Amino acid sequence: MKISVFGLGYVGAVTSGCLTTFGHSVVGVDYSQAKVALINQGKAPVIEKNLDQAICDGVARGQLRATHEAPDAILSTDLSLICVGTPSRKNGDLDTGSLKSVCVEIGTALRQKSSWHSVIVRSTVLPGTIRNIVIPELEKASGKKAGIGFGVGSNPEFLREGNALDDFHNPSKTVIGAGDDRTGNEMESLYSSIKAPLIRTSIEVAEMIKYSDNVWHALKVAFANEIGIICKSLRVDSHEVMDIFCQDLKLNLSGYYLKPGFSFGGSCLPKDVRALVHKARSLDLDLPLLGSIIPSNEKQTTRGFEMILQLGKRPVSILGMSFKAGTDDLRESPILEIIERLIGKGFDVRIFDRNVNLSKLVGANRDYLLRMIPHVSSLLVESLDDALSYGEIIVIGNGDPEFRSIAPRIRPDQFVIDLVRIQDHSRLDGQYDGISW
Ligand SMILES: NC(=O)c1ccc[n+]([C@@H]2O[C@H](COP(=O)([O-])OP(=O)(O)OC[C@H]3O[C@@H](n4cnc5c(N)ncnc54)[C@H](O)[C@@H]3O)[C@@H](O)[C@H]2O)c1
């Protein structure tokens, strides 16, 4: 393929050098004369292991050259990758100045081109940037319509500096967000030599993935560091702790606990987070990340409550009272907190939970429930049908499989608040709201 790469910094230079090794022809574009000259001399414009060789080989084979003229690059290639910088502004916002100006340059050059051209954003940009900035700027400058005169896509870069070439050839994944099929297919061909999972999705999801990935990586570092600080104070070997932690691929390093949904609860997580944070405080340790977990969780419970509140004082049926499906453990169940607050506000509430039978509850579990909602027995209904026919607001409180397919049974006068994410919610358009989706 014939590709132009706009921005010859770390990402652009690595991308340019590596794409030539797949047999593609690359024209690099940068307004830095020095970077353009270095590439044309077969030298890497940034320090990165093995990049000099890749660029030297690409130039020697006649597959790589650089220019500062956008029209030259656009007219001699079929697809452009935007790799310009998107640094932070003072207030933390993304500075899209370079992105806008590169779009104007590409768009202006596209005016001179009658054939199809795809423009792919590889720079890290916030969700909505391509739809709200890249496409309008390209359309204005080119006089063409995205998806008709040219294609647009998102293809975030996941390389790590210092390991960039290896990461380019062996990425954890390739994510392709395309505005149209033709652009998506072209992006697939671009990476056809790479053996890594290739994921096709929407432009906005592709933009967001990069942020969820990087924030997750940052969170992992901060988490490990704070665990290390506590360990050090307690004279426990933090590396041995985290080595064992990392061996758990079922619950720790896995997809478990990583789906947006309702607050955590139950007899362990809240208690144990509180105990560790209290221990840290008693040791005079300032651990902002661990200290923010309980407030973040409480905020999610409040969000759920406010979603119901804003629908007005209508009868509410709660499906699921325990903190997760398949248990009758009600201790620190966040849905109980919501029920208590609703009752306090004068809402008429009914509850259905197949696993909770008041006559069978004993000990701390029963005490907890009766302390939270003393007259709970008068609120419990016997069947899902009873619950569905009672409330005008239906709240799905836990992931019991029975609740996941209620959509066809919802009446036109009812509204569903979903704290779990039921399977068929799209059919409830206008009568449905999910807590984090
Ligand atoms: N560096 C990384 O490890 C890494 C990894 C993944 C994603 N990213 C993202 O990729 C993007 C690029 O990062 P980088 O580190 O390569 O940036 P960089 O600052 O090293 O390089 C950006 C280059 O773009 C050039 N440029 C700016 N405006 C231009 C224009 N109008 N036309 C042509 N060239 C122009 C600059 O001269 C510069 O050479 C950023 O959005 C970054 O967040 C970076």
The ligand as a Gaussian input file, in Angstrom:
#p B3LYP/6-31G(d) Opt

LIG

0 1
 N        5.213000       8.394000      22.354000
 C        4.541000       7.293000      22.627000
 O        5.050000       6.335000      23.201000
 C        3.096000       7.168000      22.208000
 C        2.478000       5.925000      22.269000
 C        1.158000       5.807000      21.840000
 C        0.457000       6.921000      21.399000
 N        1.094000       8.144000      21.375000
 C        0.342000       9.279000      20.865000
 O        0.753000       9.491000      19.514000
 C        0.783000      10.898000      19.201000
 C        2.168000      11.310000      18.782000
 O        3.060000      11.125000      19.846000
 P        4.614000      11.314000      19.676000
 O        5.231000      10.951000      21.001000
 O        5.072000      10.632000      18.456000
 O        4.684000      12.911000      19.466000
 P        5.967000      13.774000      19.076000
 O        5.764000      15.096000      19.731000
 O        7.218000      13.005000      19.323000
 O        5.835000      13.953000      17.513000
 C        4.841000      14.697000      16.879000
 C        5.388000      15.166000      15.562000
 O        4.331000      15.775000      14.822000
 C        4.888000      16.847000      14.086000
 N        3.803000      17.738000      13.632000
 C        3.024000      18.561000      14.368000
 N        2.145000      19.200000      13.570000
 C        2.353000      18.750000      12.312000
 C        1.764000      19.007000      11.058000
 N        0.762000      19.880000      10.942000
 N        2.232000      18.349000       9.981000
 C        3.231000      17.467000      10.093000
 N        3.844000      17.177000      11.254000
 C        3.415000      17.808000      12.347000
 C        5.878000      17.471000      15.046000
 O        6.841000      18.275000      14.365000
 C        6.490000      16.207000      15.661000
 O        7.624000      15.776000      14.927000
 C        0.277000      11.598000      20.464000
 O       -1.123000      11.755000      20.364000
 C        0.594000      10.601000      21.565000
 O       -0.255000      10.766000      22.690000
 C        2.394000       8.286000      21.754000

